[in-house]
Amino acid sequence: MLDVVLVGQFVWCAWRVGCLRLYDSLLFAGGWVAAGYTAWTASDWMGRWFLPTRSVMSWLQTHLTTDAVAVNALSWMVPPQPVTVGNGSSAWIAVHVARTFLFIALTGAVFASFVVVVQLRRALWDDSERPLPKGAQALRWPLATLVSLCMLVQSMLLFSDLAWLRGLHGLVPLVQSSWLIHILAVVSHGLGR
């Protein structure tokens, strides 16, 4: 069921970005790459400086489950530090989940600024563009695929991290049965070697 949602998101995003004009597609793709890079570099720093506050971490630790069955296919996402049974068992998982949420929030914020730029570009400049060569127009669909794949990976990370929360523990069977998330875990494990 989760795979249907993820494939639907991929198709919708690819169609939406692919139907845009080339310049808008370039802005969307550049925006997503810039957003991912910015979030990748800033989420670790923000995690080190803002997450250790007691209120955030204590709330997150009390709402996490430490059931290892929840993420058996997603072990590559768990931090390399050992998780012990006892009072501090959810500390490393909480840090990982919080950093992933920061990463997704930062990516969305930076990407939203590029969406605003595209909308301003449409509103402020004349909509008539010079005709482009056919080869240049064909570049829209690979750009749309790139943006859709990046959004797909982030959605899979979001669903798998939401499965750690006790209130959303019902996502665990969906995450475990998702072929796309298993493929992401295998590819990421292969790239990590």
PyMOL CGO cylinders between C-alpha atoms (Angstrom):
from pymol import cmd
from pymol.cgo import CYLINDER

trace = [
    CYLINDER, 0.00, 0.00, 0.00, 2.82, 2.39, 0.85, 0.3, 1, 1, 1, 1, 1, 1,
    CYLINDER, 2.82, 2.39, 0.85, 4.45, 1.60, -2.48, 0.3, 1, 1, 1, 1, 1, 1,
    CYLINDER, 4.45, 1.60, -2.48, 1.30, 2.76, -4.30, 0.3, 1, 1, 1, 1, 1, 1,
    CYLINDER, 1.30, 2.76, -4.30, 1.46, 6.09, -2.47, 0.3, 1, 1, 1, 1, 1, 1,
    CYLINDER, 1.46, 6.09, -2.47, 5.19, 6.48, -3.22, 0.3, 1, 1, 1, 1, 1, 1,
    CYLINDER, 5.19, 6.48, -3.22, 4.81, 5.57, -6.91, 0.3, 1, 1, 1, 1, 1, 1,
    CYLINDER, 4.81, 5.57, -6.91, 1.85, 7.96, -7.17, 0.3, 1, 1, 1, 1, 1, 1,
    CYLINDER, 1.85, 7.96, -7.17, 3.98, 10.73, -5.67, 0.3, 1, 1, 1, 1, 1, 1,
    CYLINDER, 3.98, 10.73, -5.67, 6.81, 9.97, -8.11, 0.3, 1, 1, 1, 1, 1, 1,
    CYLINDER, 6.81, 9.97, -8.11, 4.52, 9.99, -11.16, 0.3, 1, 1, 1, 1, 1, 1,
    CYLINDER, 4.52, 9.99, -11.16, 2.70, 13.17, -10.09, 0.3, 1, 1, 1, 1, 1, 1,
    CYLINDER, 2.70, 13.17, -10.09, 5.95, 15.02, -9.39, 0.3, 1, 1, 1, 1, 1, 1,
    CYLINDER, 5.95, 15.02, -9.39, 7.57, 13.86, -12.65, 0.3, 1, 1, 1, 1, 1, 1,
    CYLINDER, 7.57, 13.86, -12.65, 4.51, 14.88, -14.64, 0.3, 1, 1, 1, 1, 1, 1,
    CYLINDER, 4.51, 14.88, -14.64, 4.24, 18.23, -12.87, 0.3, 1, 1, 1, 1, 1, 1,
    CYLINDER, 4.24, 18.23, -12.87, 7.89, 19.21, -13.34, 0.3, 1, 1, 1, 1, 1, 1,
    CYLINDER, 7.89, 19.21, -13.34, 8.12, 17.62, -16.80, 0.3, 1, 1, 1, 1, 1, 1,
    CYLINDER, 8.12, 17.62, -16.80, 5.21, 19.70, -18.11, 0.3, 1, 1, 1, 1, 1, 1,
    CYLINDER, 5.21, 19.70, -18.11, 6.88, 22.95, -17.11, 0.3, 1, 1, 1, 1, 1, 1,
    CYLINDER, 6.88, 22.95, -17.11, 8.95, 25.00, -19.49, 0.3, 1, 1, 1, 1, 1, 1,
    CYLINDER, 8.95, 25.00, -19.49, 12.65, 24.25, -19.61, 0.3, 1, 1, 1, 1, 1, 1,
    CYLINDER, 12.65, 24.25, -19.61, 13.74, 27.23, -17.53, 0.3, 1, 1, 1, 1, 1, 1,
    CYLINDER, 13.74, 27.23, -17.53, 11.23, 26.41, -14.81, 0.3, 1, 1, 1, 1, 1, 1,
    CYLINDER, 11.23, 26.41, -14.81, 12.27, 22.76, -14.84, 0.3, 1, 1, 1, 1, 1, 1,
    CYLINDER, 12.27, 22.76, -14.84, 15.90, 23.85, -14.48, 0.3, 1, 1, 1, 1, 1, 1,
    CYLINDER, 15.90, 23.85, -14.48, 14.98, 26.05, -11.53, 0.3, 1, 1, 1, 1, 1, 1,
    CYLINDER, 14.98, 26.05, -11.53, 13.05, 23.22, -9.87, 0.3, 1, 1, 1, 1, 1, 1,
    CYLINDER, 13.05, 23.22, -9.87, 15.90, 20.72, -10.37, 0.3, 1, 1, 1, 1, 1, 1,
    CYLINDER, 15.90, 20.72, -10.37, 18.54, 23.21, -9.27, 0.3, 1, 1, 1, 1, 1, 1,
    CYLINDER, 18.54, 23.21, -9.27, 16.40, 24.13, -6.31, 0.3, 1, 1, 1, 1, 1, 1,
    CYLINDER, 16.40, 24.13, -6.31, 16.06, 20.54, -5.20, 0.3, 1, 1, 1, 1, 1, 1,
    CYLINDER, 16.06, 20.54, -5.20, 19.79, 19.85, -5.54, 0.3, 1, 1, 1, 1, 1, 1,
    CYLINDER, 19.79, 19.85, -5.54, 20.65, 23.06, -3.69, 0.3, 1, 1, 1, 1, 1, 1,
    CYLINDER, 20.65, 23.06, -3.69, 18.05, 22.28, -1.03, 0.3, 1, 1, 1, 1, 1, 1,
    CYLINDER, 18.05, 22.28, -1.03, 19.40, 18.77, -0.53, 0.3, 1, 1, 1, 1, 1, 1,
    CYLINDER, 19.40, 18.77, -0.53, 22.98, 19.98, -0.25, 0.3, 1, 1, 1, 1, 1, 1,
    CYLINDER, 22.98, 19.98, -0.25, 22.06, 22.78, 2.14, 0.3, 1, 1, 1, 1, 1, 1,
    CYLINDER, 22.06, 22.78, 2.14, 20.01, 20.46, 4.32, 0.3, 1, 1, 1, 1, 1, 1,
    CYLINDER, 20.01, 20.46, 4.32, 22.71, 17.77, 4.26, 0.3, 1, 1, 1, 1, 1, 1,
    CYLINDER, 22.71, 17.77, 4.26, 25.36, 20.16, 5.54, 0.3, 1, 1, 1, 1, 1, 1,
    CYLINDER, 25.36, 20.16, 5.54, 23.18, 22.18, 7.91, 0.3, 1, 1, 1, 1, 1, 1,
    CYLINDER, 23.18, 22.18, 7.91, 21.13, 19.39, 9.53, 0.3, 1, 1, 1, 1, 1, 1,
    CYLINDER, 21.13, 19.39, 9.53, 24.18, 17.85, 11.21, 0.3, 1, 1, 1, 1, 1, 1,
    CYLINDER, 24.18, 17.85, 11.21, 25.27, 21.22, 12.58, 0.3, 1, 1, 1, 1, 1, 1,
    CYLINDER, 25.27, 21.22, 12.58, 21.76, 22.10, 13.72, 0.3, 1, 1, 1, 1, 1, 1,
    CYLINDER, 21.76, 22.10, 13.72, 21.42, 18.66, 15.26, 0.3, 1, 1, 1, 1, 1, 1,
    CYLINDER, 21.42, 18.66, 15.26, 24.54, 19.15, 17.33, 0.3, 1, 1, 1, 1, 1, 1,
    CYLINDER, 24.54, 19.15, 17.33, 23.57, 22.62, 18.55, 0.3, 1, 1, 1, 1, 1, 1,
    CYLINDER, 23.57, 22.62, 18.55, 19.81, 22.56, 18.88, 0.3, 1, 1, 1, 1, 1, 1,
    CYLINDER, 19.81, 22.56, 18.88, 18.85, 18.96, 19.63, 0.3, 1, 1, 1, 1, 1, 1,
    CYLINDER, 18.85, 18.96, 19.63, 20.58, 18.37, 22.97, 0.3, 1, 1, 1, 1, 1, 1,
    CYLINDER, 20.58, 18.37, 22.97, 18.00, 20.53, 24.76, 0.3, 1, 1, 1, 1, 1, 1,
    CYLINDER, 18.00, 20.53, 24.76, 16.25, 18.47, 27.37, 0.3, 1, 1, 1, 1, 1, 1,
    CYLINDER, 16.25, 18.47, 27.37, 12.68, 19.26, 26.38, 0.3, 1, 1, 1, 1, 1, 1,
    CYLINDER, 12.68, 19.26, 26.38, 12.98, 18.17, 22.73, 0.3, 1, 1, 1, 1, 1, 1,
    CYLINDER, 12.98, 18.17, 22.73, 15.00, 15.04, 23.39, 0.3, 1, 1, 1, 1, 1, 1,
    CYLINDER, 15.00, 15.04, 23.39, 13.01, 13.94, 26.40, 0.3, 1, 1, 1, 1, 1, 1,
    CYLINDER, 13.01, 13.94, 26.40, 9.73, 14.31, 24.51, 0.3, 1, 1, 1, 1, 1, 1,
    CYLINDER, 9.73, 14.31, 24.51, 11.12, 12.41, 21.54, 0.3, 1, 1, 1, 1, 1, 1,
    CYLINDER, 11.12, 12.41, 21.54, 12.59, 9.65, 23.70, 0.3, 1, 1, 1, 1, 1, 1,
    CYLINDER, 12.59, 9.65, 23.70, 9.31, 9.11, 25.52, 0.3, 1, 1, 1, 1, 1, 1,
    CYLINDER, 9.31, 9.11, 25.52, 7.42, 8.82, 22.23, 0.3, 1, 1, 1, 1, 1, 1,
    CYLINDER, 7.42, 8.82, 22.23, 9.82, 6.43, 20.49, 0.3, 1, 1, 1, 1, 1, 1,
    CYLINDER, 9.82, 6.43, 20.49, 9.67, 2.69, 20.39, 0.3, 1, 1, 1, 1, 1, 1,
    CYLINDER, 9.67, 2.69, 20.39, 12.89, 0.69, 20.65, 0.3, 1, 1, 1, 1, 1, 1,
    CYLINDER, 12.89, 0.69, 20.65, 11.41, -2.38, 18.99, 0.3, 1, 1, 1, 1, 1, 1,
    CYLINDER, 11.41, -2.38, 18.99, 14.06, -3.63, 16.57, 0.3, 1, 1, 1, 1, 1, 1,
    CYLINDER, 14.06, -3.63, 16.57, 11.40, -5.35, 14.45, 0.3, 1, 1, 1, 1, 1, 1,
    CYLINDER, 11.40, -5.35, 14.45, 10.13, -1.93, 13.43, 0.3, 1, 1, 1, 1, 1, 1,
    CYLINDER, 10.13, -1.93, 13.43, 13.00, -1.27, 11.07, 0.3, 1, 1, 1, 1, 1, 1,
    CYLINDER, 13.00, -1.27, 11.07, 14.59, -4.61, 10.19, 0.3, 1, 1, 1, 1, 1, 1,
    CYLINDER, 14.59, -4.61, 10.19, 15.12, -3.62, 6.54, 0.3, 1, 1, 1, 1, 1, 1,
    CYLINDER, 15.12, -3.62, 6.54, 16.28, -0.14, 7.49, 0.3, 1, 1, 1, 1, 1, 1,
    CYLINDER, 16.28, -0.14, 7.49, 19.21, -0.94, 9.75, 0.3, 1, 1, 1, 1, 1, 1,
    CYLINDER, 19.21, -0.94, 9.75, 21.52, 1.22, 7.62, 0.3, 1, 1, 1, 1, 1, 1,
    CYLINDER, 21.52, 1.22, 7.62, 19.62, 4.31, 8.82, 0.3, 1, 1, 1, 1, 1, 1,
    CYLINDER, 19.62, 4.31, 8.82, 20.28, 3.59, 12.50, 0.3, 1, 1, 1, 1, 1, 1,
    CYLINDER, 20.28, 3.59, 12.50, 23.38, 5.35, 13.83, 0.3, 1, 1, 1, 1, 1, 1,
    CYLINDER, 23.38, 5.35, 13.83, 26.47, 3.17, 14.30, 0.3, 1, 1, 1, 1, 1, 1,
    CYLINDER, 26.47, 3.17, 14.30, 26.47, 3.70, 18.06, 0.3, 1, 1, 1, 1, 1, 1,
    CYLINDER, 26.47, 3.70, 18.06, 25.17, 0.72, 20.03, 0.3, 1, 1, 1, 1, 1, 1,
    CYLINDER, 25.17, 0.72, 20.03, 21.70, 0.96, 21.49, 0.3, 1, 1, 1, 1, 1, 1,
    CYLINDER, 21.70, 0.96, 21.49, 21.54, -0.57, 24.95, 0.3, 1, 1, 1, 1, 1, 1,
    CYLINDER, 21.54, -0.57, 24.95, 18.53, -1.81, 26.81, 0.3, 1, 1, 1, 1, 1, 1,
    CYLINDER, 18.53, -1.81, 26.81, 17.63, 0.43, 29.70, 0.3, 1, 1, 1, 1, 1, 1,
    CYLINDER, 17.63, 0.43, 29.70, 17.03, 4.11, 30.35, 0.3, 1, 1, 1, 1, 1, 1,
    CYLINDER, 17.03, 4.11, 30.35, 19.21, 5.43, 27.52, 0.3, 1, 1, 1, 1, 1, 1,
    CYLINDER, 19.21, 5.43, 27.52, 18.05, 2.93, 24.91, 0.3, 1, 1, 1, 1, 1, 1,
    CYLINDER, 18.05, 2.93, 24.91, 16.24, 5.42, 22.74, 0.3, 1, 1, 1, 1, 1, 1,
    CYLINDER, 16.24, 5.42, 22.74, 18.79, 8.25, 22.89, 0.3, 1, 1, 1, 1, 1, 1,
    CYLINDER, 18.79, 8.25, 22.89, 20.62, 7.42, 19.65, 0.3, 1, 1, 1, 1, 1, 1,
    CYLINDER, 20.62, 7.42, 19.65, 17.43, 6.60, 17.81, 0.3, 1, 1, 1, 1, 1, 1,
    CYLINDER, 17.43, 6.60, 17.81, 15.92, 9.91, 18.96, 0.3, 1, 1, 1, 1, 1, 1,
    CYLINDER, 15.92, 9.91, 18.96, 18.94, 11.85, 17.67, 0.3, 1, 1, 1, 1, 1, 1,
    CYLINDER, 18.94, 11.85, 17.67, 18.74, 10.06, 14.33, 0.3, 1, 1, 1, 1, 1, 1,
    CYLINDER, 18.74, 10.06, 14.33, 15.00, 10.64, 13.95, 0.3, 1, 1, 1, 1, 1, 1,
    CYLINDER, 15.00, 10.64, 13.95, 15.32, 14.30, 14.92, 0.3, 1, 1, 1, 1, 1, 1,
    CYLINDER, 15.32, 14.30, 14.92, 18.18, 14.86, 12.45, 0.3, 1, 1, 1, 1, 1, 1,
    CYLINDER, 18.18, 14.86, 12.45, 16.15, 13.26, 9.67, 0.3, 1, 1, 1, 1, 1, 1,
    CYLINDER, 16.15, 13.26, 9.67, 13.18, 15.49, 10.48, 0.3, 1, 1, 1, 1, 1, 1,
    CYLINDER, 13.18, 15.49, 10.48, 15.51, 18.52, 10.44, 0.3, 1, 1, 1, 1, 1, 1,
    CYLINDER, 15.51, 18.52, 10.44, 16.92, 17.41, 7.09, 0.3, 1, 1, 1, 1, 1, 1,
    CYLINDER, 16.92, 17.41, 7.09, 13.45, 17.09, 5.54, 0.3, 1, 1, 1, 1, 1, 1,
    CYLINDER, 13.45, 17.09, 5.54, 12.27, 20.41, 7.01, 0.3, 1, 1, 1, 1, 1, 1,
    CYLINDER, 12.27, 20.41, 7.01, 15.37, 22.28, 5.76, 0.3, 1, 1, 1, 1, 1, 1,
    CYLINDER, 15.37, 22.28, 5.76, 15.05, 20.74, 2.31, 0.3, 1, 1, 1, 1, 1, 1,
    CYLINDER, 15.05, 20.74, 2.31, 11.42, 21.78, 2.12, 0.3, 1, 1, 1, 1, 1, 1,
    CYLINDER, 11.42, 21.78, 2.12, 12.20, 25.32, 3.25, 0.3, 1, 1, 1, 1, 1, 1,
    CYLINDER, 12.20, 25.32, 3.25, 15.00, 25.88, 0.76, 0.3, 1, 1, 1, 1, 1, 1,
    CYLINDER, 15.00, 25.88, 0.76, 13.03, 24.25, -2.05, 0.3, 1, 1, 1, 1, 1, 1,
    CYLINDER, 13.03, 24.25, -2.05, 10.05, 26.49, -1.26, 0.3, 1, 1, 1, 1, 1, 1,
    CYLINDER, 10.05, 26.49, -1.26, 12.25, 29.51, -1.89, 0.3, 1, 1, 1, 1, 1, 1,
    CYLINDER, 12.25, 29.51, -1.89, 13.02, 28.18, -5.39, 0.3, 1, 1, 1, 1, 1, 1,
    CYLINDER, 13.02, 28.18, -5.39, 9.30, 27.63, -6.00, 0.3, 1, 1, 1, 1, 1, 1,
    CYLINDER, 9.30, 27.63, -6.00, 8.74, 31.27, -5.05, 0.3, 1, 1, 1, 1, 1, 1,
    CYLINDER, 8.74, 31.27, -5.05, 11.47, 32.30, -7.51, 0.3, 1, 1, 1, 1, 1, 1,
    CYLINDER, 11.47, 32.30, -7.51, 9.74, 30.35, -10.29, 0.3, 1, 1, 1, 1, 1, 1,
    CYLINDER, 9.74, 30.35, -10.29, 6.41, 32.01, -9.48, 0.3, 1, 1, 1, 1, 1, 1,
    CYLINDER, 6.41, 32.01, -9.48, 8.02, 35.47, -9.35, 0.3, 1, 1, 1, 1, 1, 1,
    CYLINDER, 8.02, 35.47, -9.35, 9.76, 34.79, -12.64, 0.3, 1, 1, 1, 1, 1, 1,
    CYLINDER, 9.76, 34.79, -12.64, 6.40, 34.01, -14.23, 0.3, 1, 1, 1, 1, 1, 1,
    CYLINDER, 6.40, 34.01, -14.23, 4.73, 37.04, -12.70, 0.3, 1, 1, 1, 1, 1, 1,
    CYLINDER, 4.73, 37.04, -12.70, 7.42, 39.66, -13.35, 0.3, 1, 1, 1, 1, 1, 1,
    CYLINDER, 7.42, 39.66, -13.35, 8.77, 38.71, -16.76, 0.3, 1, 1, 1, 1, 1, 1,
    CYLINDER, 8.77, 38.71, -16.76, 6.98, 38.34, -20.01, 0.3, 1, 1, 1, 1, 1, 1,
    CYLINDER, 6.98, 38.34, -20.01, 5.78, 34.77, -20.43, 0.3, 1, 1, 1, 1, 1, 1,
    CYLINDER, 5.78, 34.77, -20.43, 6.79, 34.59, -24.06, 0.3, 1, 1, 1, 1, 1, 1,
    CYLINDER, 6.79, 34.59, -24.06, 10.04, 32.68, -24.43, 0.3, 1, 1, 1, 1, 1, 1,
    CYLINDER, 10.04, 32.68, -24.43, 12.17, 32.19, -27.46, 0.3, 1, 1, 1, 1, 1, 1,
    CYLINDER, 12.17, 32.19, -27.46, 11.65, 28.77, -29.02, 0.3, 1, 1, 1, 1, 1, 1,
    CYLINDER, 11.65, 28.77, -29.02, 14.33, 26.35, -27.91, 0.3, 1, 1, 1, 1, 1, 1,
    CYLINDER, 14.33, 26.35, -27.91, 15.87, 23.56, -29.95, 0.3, 1, 1, 1, 1, 1, 1,
    CYLINDER, 15.87, 23.56, -29.95, 14.11, 20.21, -29.62, 0.3, 1, 1, 1, 1, 1, 1,
    CYLINDER, 14.11, 20.21, -29.62, 17.10, 18.68, -27.84, 0.3, 1, 1, 1, 1, 1, 1,
    CYLINDER, 17.10, 18.68, -27.84, 16.92, 21.31, -25.13, 0.3, 1, 1, 1, 1, 1, 1,
    CYLINDER, 16.92, 21.31, -25.13, 13.20, 20.67, -24.58, 0.3, 1, 1, 1, 1, 1, 1,
    CYLINDER, 13.20, 20.67, -24.58, 13.92, 16.95, -24.10, 0.3, 1, 1, 1, 1, 1, 1,
    CYLINDER, 13.92, 16.95, -24.10, 16.01, 17.88, -21.06, 0.3, 1, 1, 1, 1, 1, 1,
    CYLINDER, 16.01, 17.88, -21.06, 12.83, 18.60, -19.08, 0.3, 1, 1, 1, 1, 1, 1,
    CYLINDER, 12.83, 18.60, -19.08, 12.00, 14.93, -18.48, 0.3, 1, 1, 1, 1, 1, 1,
    CYLINDER, 12.00, 14.93, -18.48, 15.39, 13.86, -17.09, 0.3, 1, 1, 1, 1, 1, 1,
    CYLINDER, 15.39, 13.86, -17.09, 15.22, 16.89, -14.78, 0.3, 1, 1, 1, 1, 1, 1,
    CYLINDER, 15.22, 16.89, -14.78, 11.72, 15.89, -13.73, 0.3, 1, 1, 1, 1, 1, 1,
    CYLINDER, 11.72, 15.89, -13.73, 12.94, 12.35, -13.02, 0.3, 1, 1, 1, 1, 1, 1,
    CYLINDER, 12.94, 12.35, -13.02, 15.82, 13.68, -10.90, 0.3, 1, 1, 1, 1, 1, 1,
    CYLINDER, 15.82, 13.68, -10.90, 13.52, 15.86, -8.80, 0.3, 1, 1, 1, 1, 1, 1,
    CYLINDER, 13.52, 15.86, -8.80, 10.99, 13.03, -8.44, 0.3, 1, 1, 1, 1, 1, 1,
    CYLINDER, 10.99, 13.03, -8.44, 13.64, 10.54, -7.33, 0.3, 1, 1, 1, 1, 1, 1,
    CYLINDER, 13.64, 10.54, -7.33, 14.96, 12.94, -4.71, 0.3, 1, 1, 1, 1, 1, 1,
    CYLINDER, 14.96, 12.94, -4.71, 11.45, 13.53, -3.37, 0.3, 1, 1, 1, 1, 1, 1,
    CYLINDER, 11.45, 13.53, -3.37, 10.81, 9.79, -3.38, 0.3, 1, 1, 1, 1, 1, 1,
    CYLINDER, 10.81, 9.79, -3.38, 13.91, 9.07, -1.29, 0.3, 1, 1, 1, 1, 1, 1,
    CYLINDER, 13.91, 9.07, -1.29, 12.97, 11.75, 1.21, 0.3, 1, 1, 1, 1, 1, 1,
    CYLINDER, 12.97, 11.75, 1.21, 9.43, 10.41, 1.48, 0.3, 1, 1, 1, 1, 1, 1,
    CYLINDER, 9.43, 10.41, 1.48, 10.78, 6.93, 2.17, 0.3, 1, 1, 1, 1, 1, 1,
    CYLINDER, 10.78, 6.93, 2.17, 13.06, 8.33, 4.88, 0.3, 1, 1, 1, 1, 1, 1,
    CYLINDER, 13.06, 8.33, 4.88, 10.15, 10.22, 6.39, 0.3, 1, 1, 1, 1, 1, 1,
    CYLINDER, 10.15, 10.22, 6.39, 7.86, 7.17, 6.49, 0.3, 1, 1, 1, 1, 1, 1,
    CYLINDER, 7.86, 7.17, 6.49, 10.56, 4.94, 7.93, 0.3, 1, 1, 1, 1, 1, 1,
    CYLINDER, 10.56, 4.94, 7.93, 11.39, 7.46, 10.66, 0.3, 1, 1, 1, 1, 1, 1,
    CYLINDER, 11.39, 7.46, 10.66, 7.73, 8.08, 11.47, 0.3, 1, 1, 1, 1, 1, 1,
    CYLINDER, 7.73, 8.08, 11.47, 7.45, 4.33, 12.11, 0.3, 1, 1, 1, 1, 1, 1,
    CYLINDER, 7.45, 4.33, 12.11, 9.72, 4.79, 15.16, 0.3, 1, 1, 1, 1, 1, 1,
    CYLINDER, 9.72, 4.79, 15.16, 7.10, 6.96, 16.88, 0.3, 1, 1, 1, 1, 1, 1,
    CYLINDER, 7.10, 6.96, 16.88, 4.72, 5.07, 19.14, 0.3, 1, 1, 1, 1, 1, 1,
    CYLINDER, 4.72, 5.07, 19.14, 1.63, 6.93, 17.98, 0.3, 1, 1, 1, 1, 1, 1,
    CYLINDER, 1.63, 6.93, 17.98, 2.41, 6.02, 14.37, 0.3, 1, 1, 1, 1, 1, 1,
    CYLINDER, 2.41, 6.02, 14.37, 3.58, 2.50, 15.06, 0.3, 1, 1, 1, 1, 1, 1,
    CYLINDER, 3.58, 2.50, 15.06, 0.88, 1.32, 12.65, 0.3, 1, 1, 1, 1, 1, 1,
    CYLINDER, 0.88, 1.32, 12.65, 3.23, 2.33, 9.82, 0.3, 1, 1, 1, 1, 1, 1,
    CYLINDER, 3.23, 2.33, 9.82, 5.62, -0.50, 10.73, 0.3, 1, 1, 1, 1, 1, 1,
    CYLINDER, 5.62, -0.50, 10.73, 3.85, -3.22, 8.69, 0.3, 1, 1, 1, 1, 1, 1,
    CYLINDER, 3.85, -3.22, 8.69, 3.58, -0.83, 5.74, 0.3, 1, 1, 1, 1, 1, 1,
    CYLINDER, 3.58, -0.83, 5.74, 7.26, 0.09, 5.94, 0.3, 1, 1, 1, 1, 1, 1,
    CYLINDER, 7.26, 0.09, 5.94, 8.30, -3.57, 6.29, 0.3, 1, 1, 1, 1, 1, 1,
    CYLINDER, 8.30, -3.57, 6.29, 6.23, -4.66, 3.30, 0.3, 1, 1, 1, 1, 1, 1,
    CYLINDER, 6.23, -4.66, 3.30, 7.34, -1.78, 1.06, 0.3, 1, 1, 1, 1, 1, 1,
    CYLINDER, 7.34, -1.78, 1.06, 9.50, -3.02, -1.80, 0.3, 1, 1, 1, 1, 1, 1,
    CYLINDER, 9.50, -3.02, -1.80, 10.70, 0.50, -2.58, 0.3, 1, 1, 1, 1, 1, 1,
    CYLINDER, 10.70, 0.50, -2.58, 12.02, 1.04, 0.94, 0.3, 1, 1, 1, 1, 1, 1,
    CYLINDER, 12.02, 1.04, 0.94, 13.76, -2.37, 0.85, 0.3, 1, 1, 1, 1, 1, 1,
    CYLINDER, 13.76, -2.37, 0.85, 15.38, -1.44, -2.46, 0.3, 1, 1, 1, 1, 1, 1,
    CYLINDER, 15.38, -1.44, -2.46, 16.49, 1.90, -0.98, 0.3, 1, 1, 1, 1, 1, 1,
    CYLINDER, 16.49, 1.90, -0.98, 18.00, 0.06, 1.99, 0.3, 1, 1, 1, 1, 1, 1,
    CYLINDER, 18.00, 0.06, 1.99, 19.89, -2.38, -0.26, 0.3, 1, 1, 1, 1, 1, 1,
    CYLINDER, 19.89, -2.38, -0.26, 21.19, 0.38, -2.56, 0.3, 1, 1, 1, 1, 1, 1,
    CYLINDER, 21.19, 0.38, -2.56, 22.24, 2.54, 0.40, 0.3, 1, 1, 1, 1, 1, 1,
    CYLINDER, 22.24, 2.54, 0.40, 23.96, -0.40, 2.06, 0.3, 1, 1, 1, 1, 1, 1,
    CYLINDER, 23.96, -0.40, 2.06, 25.80, -1.13, -1.19, 0.3, 1, 1, 1, 1, 1, 1,
    CYLINDER, 25.80, -1.13, -1.19, 26.86, 2.50, -1.58, 0.3, 1, 1, 1, 1, 1, 1,
    CYLINDER, 26.86, 2.50, -1.58, 28.01, 2.64, 2.04, 0.3, 1, 1, 1, 1, 1, 1,
    CYLINDER, 28.01, 2.64, 2.04, 30.61, -0.08, 1.58, 0.3, 1, 1, 1, 1, 1, 1,
]
cmd.load_cgo(trace, "trace")
